[in-house]
Amino acid sequence: MARKKIALIGAGNIGGSMAHLCLLKGLGDVVLFDVVEGLPQGKALDLSHAGPVEGFDGDVIGTNSYEDIAGADVCIVTAGIARKPGMSRDDLLGTNAKILSSVGEGIKRYAPNSLVIVVTNPLDAMVTLMKRVTGFPKNRVVGQSGILDSSRYRSFIARELNVSVNSVAAMVLGGHGDDMVPVRSTCIVGGVAVEKLIPSKRLDEIEARVRNAGGEVVALLKTGSAYFSPASAAIRMTEAHLYDKKEILPCAALLEGEYGVDGYYFCVPVMIGAGGVEKIIDIHLNTADKKAFDESLNHVKDIVQAMDRVLGV
Ligand code: APR
């Protein structure tokens, strides 16, 4: 069987980390694309030198030309600028909307049958734009948000209780902004509801930290935003697709009536398999979570409107 082809659009911090993960996990051949000359080629050459050490045979090339992504099975988009201290994800809108418009055109032309996973922020607006520009069906344009946000929640809970991260399940839903919704009722530790294990006031603090975790990393790094964990999250989606796992993962998907939302990308649990987003899973939200969910949706609506103003739509 021929190896799968994974195109990484943006060869910066997340792009480079994803390339490494794809090769280590043997997911297929990797094409690193960037507008900066030399950057994707240099990273590809460096990565290829890790092959004999790690024992991977996947091919990796760096390029500045879209022709090289031709026929890709998956395109993961991180092209754009990242946050600096003091910036919100929304502050990236003007610059990244223009970049994503051109990236969408390149993908539409050269990888028309691919699954497109958008990582660039502000995520909910950027994935909306990618859907519009490519015109791909909704099952093939999806945003990475909730796997990372949920992973941050799981990681903090695991540390709090000194248990394995594998024993903690949790989902963070809604927009990928500071008003994301850690859904406490989905947080289960070894089969036990987290509310039985950690006092409610402490859970409030942990959830506040989850919402600000991206900003916490930015404040420490000073020169950019998180990249190891977003890379892992996007590659988890890629694996679910390439291996037809039918895995239920929180991702930004286009809602058309589900959760009472129509026409917006929003993070909810979805099933990812060979068909991309094969199903949207409707879980019951309690009144408080639904209220937070709706507030987060209002923010997503605002950012999409702001994007339309930027693009003159
Ligand atoms: N086409 C392709 N690549 C581009 C383009 C473009 N039109 N414009 C910029 N890039 C490239 C940059 O040259 C850079 O190498 O995108 C890359 C972005 O890499 P980083 O600056 O290292 O940012 P990274 O940490 O990878 O984050 C990328 O993902 O999570 C989001 O908020 C984050 O929006 C940011 C994005």
Residues whose N, C-alpha, C, O or C-beta is under 5 A from the ligand:
A	BS01	APR	I9 G10 A11 G12 N13 I14 G15 F33 D34 V35 V36 T78 A79 G80 I81 A82 R83 I99 V119 T120 N121 S225 A226 Y227 P230
